[in-house]
Amino acid sequence: MVEVIEARPHTLAELPEDVPPHRDRSRWTAFAAVLGGVLLLGWQATRYGNWLVDDAAITFAYARNVADGAGPVLQPGAESVEGFSNPTWLLVLVVGKWLGLFDRGALFGVPDYVLYPKAIALLCCAGILVACYLAARRVTRRPAAVTFATAVVLAAIPSFVIWCFSGLENSLFALTACVLAVHLFLAVLDQRLWTPPVAVIAGALAAFAALTRPDGLIYLTAYPLITVVLVRRPLWRTALRHVLYSGVAFAVPFGAYLLWRIAEFGRLVANTAVAKNQALPTVSDLTRAGELVQYAGAPAVIVAVGVVGLALATPSRWRDGVVALLVPLILAIVAYCVLEPDWMKQFRFATPVWVPAALIVVISAAEVLTRLRTRGRALVALTLAGALLPSGVALADAGAAYRADADVPLCWIATRFGQYVNGYADIIGLDQGSLLAPDMGGSAMSSRLRLIDMAGLTEAKIADILAGEADTTLADYVFENRKPTFVHTHGDWIANGLTVDPRMTRDYYPIHRSEDPTVSDEDWVRKDVVRDEAQLAQLREYSGTVLPHLLADYQKTGECGDTLRPGQTLPR
């Protein structure tokens, strides 16, 4: 027989042993709590309209080509490069396309490339709340109230809502991390942490997390770390054996994908990781946790930590169980800290932090309130309200600011670098050509030109150049090897030096240059594809007529048609 953890004494707040501990007898109450929380999160998501971040469309394009039989490529006929880092999310999109729910047209009047990923995100949020309910019903008398309160906290955090419904894999990643945490939490409470089913499921969930986002690899350590904290000397052999079971359960699916990656792409890691040139973590990176504290509000975090401390002050099974929630939370914070800072706003990499943090604080508050008399409950409630109110106001302002100036919308890129540049190609009668630009998502959905990724995410050679692992420079590679038909650059990408290289003016005509120095937006065309001065003037006239309207409507480009297909152009 497998030995298990010794039971701890119950707290005074727990029910007598002849009554199931803190069970919510009403399934309807549980259903209402989950449904109410999902509706609240969905309503918050609708406030951002049809916005999807452009990076999401990189995976959309890969999903389209995989589903259509073209293979894992950005465009049909392109080199096979792992320009995505979320295989499980890619699979979800591929299945959606096979079922006719994604990349086919409009559903209920909404483009399905918008509706489908947002609907999946809503289902993931429902799964998160179900997991929260399963955890709460074991340690509190009112699990439905705790579940809905957790949803309220998550809905109030723009970082969580924005990135769950951005079209990226964040919602699936957060669900996986949450299910892993609750799985281990329940295993501790049931005194079955070191049993084969628990170990194998923990390893499989960690593998799923690692295949959803690269930083999900850190969850491989969740089961061993919890074991180290809770194991007693007589049980260490049993615990070690089950840690090995968990490792094998992780290694089988993750190792299989790794072997396929090497065979298909010739890399040990995704091309995106090479392009981003992730540095080795340092101790000083951990100070970035302060960014999350500042975002949530220091007073609110201090009070929350105090409430959790009060809840854990009395020895109980809850105290052992909370380790299983705290370890995934700490791992999520560490992963956020060691990742290279992202250019996107609202803490994209922090999504898996918010769920366990909210659940732990809400359950702890319920535990503390249960122990206190009426006057004590009133004091705790007032303290919580006083600390959370300023944070709520600040977070609401952050959400409003993001709605007014969201990160690069998918539809803007599909319009600007797909449909708009297709118009350039039409003017010069170009059937085949290429575009060098730094934004590949919407471009891949609507451009008929061969795309060259200036950022290197979908371009293996440029990724090597950016990582300092190539025998050439970006300028030499672009001007001497790829020789793109069109070049676009803007903002920080101007710093790569291409536009100041003498070969740019030697080989290219400028079509458009922004007169606003804060915009830094430039389009160039290769001289040898332009027939004469009249055709060049036509290109510039097209740019001068169409582009100012697009720039003025930058934040209104949430609508770009029910379908996105290569070759679409803008009306002139």
Long-range contacts (C-beta under 8 A, 24 or more apart in sequence): 2-194, 2-195, 2-238, 3-194, 3-234, 3-235, 3-238, 4-191, 4-192, 4-193, 4-194, 4-195, 4-235, 5-188, 5-191, 5-193, 5-230, 5-232, 5-235, 5-320, 6-191, 6-232, 7-191, 7-317, 8-315, 8-316, 8-317, 8-319, 8-320, 9-315, 9-316, 10-316, 10-317, 11-314, 11-315, 11-316, 11-318, 11-371, 12-314, 12-371, 13-367, 13-370, 13-371, 14-316, 15-141, 21-138, 21-139, 22-137, 22-138, 22-139, 22-140, 22-141, 22-143, 23-137, 24-137, 24-142, 24-143, 24-144, 26-144, 29-144, 30-133, 30-137, 30-143, 30-144, 30-147, 32-144, 33-129, 33-133, 33-143, 33-144, 33-145, 33-147, 33-148, 33-151, 34-126, 34-129, 34-130, 34-133, 34-147, 36-148, 36-151, 37-125, 37-129, 37-147, 37-148, 37-150, 37-151, 37-152, 37-154, 37-155, 38-122, 38-125, 38-126, 38-129, 38-151, 40-151, 40-152, 40-155, 41-122, 41-125, 41-151, 41-154, 41-155, 41-161, 41-164, 42-122, 42-125, 43-155, 44-155, 44-161, 44-399, 45-118, 45-121, 45-122, 45-161, 45-164, 45-165, 47-399, 47-403, 48-161, 48-162, 48-165, 48-402, 48-403, 48-406, 49-403, 49-558, 50-110, 50-111, 50-114, 50-411, 50-558, 50-559, 51-166, 51-406, 51-409, 51-410, 51-558, 52-113, 52-114, 52-117, 52-166, 52-167, 52-409, 52-410, 52-411, 53-166, 53-167, 53-168, 53-344, 53-406, 53-407, 53-408, 53-409, 53-410, 53-441, 54-407, 54-408, 54-409, 54-410, 54-412, 54-413, 54-439, 54-441, 54-442, 55-168, 55-344, 55-408, 55-441, 56-117, 56-166, 56-167, 56-168, 56-410, 56-441, 57-113, 57-167, 57-410, 57-413, 57-414, 57-440, 57-441, 57-442, 57-444, 57-445, 58-83, 58-84, 58-440, 58-441, 58-444, 58-457, 58-458, 59-84, 59-86, 59-89, 59-90, 59-93, 59-168, 59-169, 60-93, 60-103, 60-113, 60-167, 60-441, 60-444, 60-445, 61-440, 61-441, 61-444, 61-445, 62-90, 63-90, 63-93, 63-94, 63-96, 63-97, 63-102, 63-103, 64-97, 64-103, 64-445, 66-90, 66-94, 67-94, 67-97, 67-98, 67-103, 72-264, 72-265, 74-440, 74-444, 74-451, 74-453, 74-458, 75-444, 75-450, 75-451, 75-566, 78-450, 78-451, 79-460, 80-264, 80-265, 81-265, 81-271, 81-458, 81-459, 81-460, 82-261, 82-264, 82-265, 82-267, 82-270, 82-271, 82-272, 83-271, 83-272, 83-440, 83-453, 83-457, 83-458, 83-459, 84-270, 84-272, 85-213, 85-214, 85-270, 85-272, 85-273, 86-168, 86-169, 86-211, 86-212, 86-213, 87-211, 87-212, 87-257, 88-169, 88-172, 88-208, 88-211, 88-212, 89-168, 89-169, 89-172, 89-212, 92-120, 92-172, 93-117, 96-120, 103-563, 104-563, 105-562, 105-563, 106-562, 111-561, 111-562, 111-563, 112-562, 113-445, 113-564, 114-167, 117-167, 118-165, 118-167, 120-171, 120-172, 121-164, 121-165, 121-170, 121-171, 122-165, 124-164, 124-171, 124-172, 124-174, 124-175, 125-154, 125-164, 125-171, 125-175, 127-175, 127-178, 127-179, 128-154, 128-174, 128-175, 128-178, 128-355, 131-175, 131-178, 131-179, 131-182, 132-178, 132-182, 132-355, 132-359, 134-182, 134-186, 135-182, 135-185, 135-186, 135-325, 135-359, 135-363, 136-359, 136-362, 136-363, 136-366, 138-186, 138-189, 138-321, 139-189, 139-317, 139-318, 139-321, 139-363, 139-367, 140-363, 140-366, 140-367, 140-370, 141-366, 141-370, 142-366, 145-366, 146-362, 146-363, 146-366, 149-362, 150-358, 150-359, 150-362, 153-354, 153-358, 153-361, 153-362, 154-354, 154-355, 154-358, 156-392, 156-395, 156-396, 157-296, 157-354, 157-358, 157-395, 158-346, 158-395, 158-398, 158-399, 158-402, 159-295, 159-346, 159-347, 159-348, 159-350, 159-351, 159-354, 160-351, 160-354, 160-355, 161-399, 162-346, 162-399, 162-402, 163-346, 163-347, 163-348, 163-351, 164-351, 166-348, 167-410, 168-348, 169-212, 169-213, 170-348, 170-351, 171-351, 172-212, 173-209, 173-212, 173-213, 173-216, 173-351, 173-352, 174-351, 174-352, 174-354, 174-355, 176-205, 176-208, 176-209, 176-212, 176-216, 176-219, 177-209, 177-216, 177-219, 177-328, 177-332, 177-352, 177-355, 177-356, 178-352, 178-355, 178-356, 178-359, 179-205, 180-205, 180-206, 180-209, 180-219, 180-222, 180-328, 181-222, 181-324, 181-325, 181-327, 181-328, 181-329, 181-355, 181-356, 182-325, 184-222, 184-223, 184-226, 184-324, 184-327, 184-328, 185-321, 185-322, 185-324, 185-325, 187-324, 188-226, 188-230, 188-317, 188-320, 188-321, 188-323, 188-324, 189-317, 189-320, 189-321, 193-226, 193-227, 193-230, 193-242, 194-227, 194-235, 194-238, 194-239, 194-241, 194-242, 195-242, 196-242, 196-245, 198-242, 199-223, 199-242, 199-243, 199-245, 199-246, 199-249, 200-245, 200-246, 200-249, 201-249, 202-246, 202-249, 203-245, 203-246, 203-247, 203-248, 203-249, 203-250, 203-251, 204-249, 204-250, 204-253, 206-246, 206-250, 207-249, 207-250, 207-251, 207-252, 207-253, 207-254, 208-253, 210-250, 210-254, 211-253, 211-254, 211-257, 214-269, 214-270, 214-272, 214-273, 215-335, 215-339, 215-349, 218-331, 218-332, 218-334, 218-335, 219-328, 219-331, 220-247, 220-250, 221-331, 222-327, 222-328, 222-331, 225-327, 225-331, 226-323, 226-324, 226-327, 229-323, 229-327, 230-320, 230-323, 265-460, 267-460, 271-456, 271-457, 271-458, 271-459, 271-460, 271-463, 272-457, 272-463, 274-456, 274-460, 274-463, 274-464, 274-466, 274-467, 274-469, 275-455, 275-456, 275-457, 275-459, 275-462, 275-463, 275-466, 275-467, 276-340, 277-340, 277-466, 277-467, 277-468, 278-339, 278-340, 279-340, 281-337, 281-338, 285-337, 285-338, 286-334, 286-337, 286-338, 287-337, 288-336, 288-337, 288-341, 289-333, 289-336, 289-337, 291-347, 292-333, 292-336, 292-347, 292-350, 292-353, 295-347, 295-398, 296-391, 296-395, 297-387, 297-388, 297-390, 297-391, 297-394, 297-395, 299-387, 299-390, 299-391, 300-387, 300-388, 300-390, 300-391, 302-387, 303-383, 303-384, 303-387, 303-388, 304-357, 304-361, 304-387, 307-361, 307-364, 307-365, 307-368, 307-380, 307-384, 308-360, 308-361, 308-364, 310-364, 310-368, 311-363, 311-364, 311-365, 311-367, 311-368, 312-364, 314-371, 318-367, 322-360, 322-364, 325-356, 325-359, 325-360, 326-356, 326-360, 328-352, 328-356, 329-353, 329-356, 329-357, 329-360, 332-356, 344-407, 345-402, 345-407, 346-398, 346-402, 346-407, 404-555, 405-555, 406-555, 408-439, 409-555, 409-557, 409-558, 410-441, 410-442, 410-445, 410-560, 411-442, 411-557, 411-558, 411-559, 411-560, 412-442, 412-554, 412-557, 413-439, 413-441, 413-442, 413-443, 414-441, 414-442, 414-443, 414-445, 414-446, 414-560, 414-564, 415-442, 415-446, 415-550, 415-557, 415-560, 415-570, 416-442, 416-550, 417-442, 417-443, 417-447, 417-488, 418-442, 418-443, 418-444, 418-445, 418-446, 418-447, 418-564, 418-566, 418-568, 419-446, 419-560, 419-568, 419-569, 419-570, 420-546, 420-547, 420-550, 420-569, 420-570, 421-447, 421-449, 421-486, 421-488, 421-523, 422-446, 422-447, 422-448, 422-449, 422-567, 422-568, 422-569, 423-542, 423-546, 423-569, 423-570, 423-572, 424-486, 424-511, 424-523, 424-525, 424-539, 424-542, 425-449, 425-485, 425-486, 426-569, 427-535, 427-538, 427-539, 427-542, 428-525, 428-529, 428-530, 428-531, 428-535, 428-539, 430-485, 430-529, 433-484, 433-485, 433-486, 433-529, 434-482, 434-484, 434-485, 434-486, 435-484, 435-485, 435-486, 435-487, 435-488, 436-478, 436-482, 436-484, 436-486, 436-487, 436-488, 437-487, 437-488, 437-489, 438-488, 438-489, 438-490, 438-493, 442-560, 442-564, 445-564, 445-565, 445-566, 446-560, 446-564, 446-565, 446-566, 446-567, 446-568, 447-566, 448-566, 448-567, 449-485, 449-486, 452-478, 452-482, 452-484, 454-489, 454-493, 454-496, 474-498, 475-501, 475-503, 479-503, 479-504, 479-507, 483-507, 483-526, 484-526, 485-525, 485-526, 485-529, 486-523, 486-524, 486-525, 486-526, 487-522, 487-523, 487-524, 488-522, 488-523, 488-524, 489-520, 489-522, 490-519, 490-520, 490-521, 490-522, 491-520, 494-520, 494-522, 499-524, 509-536, 511-536, 511-539, 511-540, 511-543, 512-540, 512-543, 512-544, 512-547, 519-551, 521-551, 542-572, 545-572, 546-570, 546-572
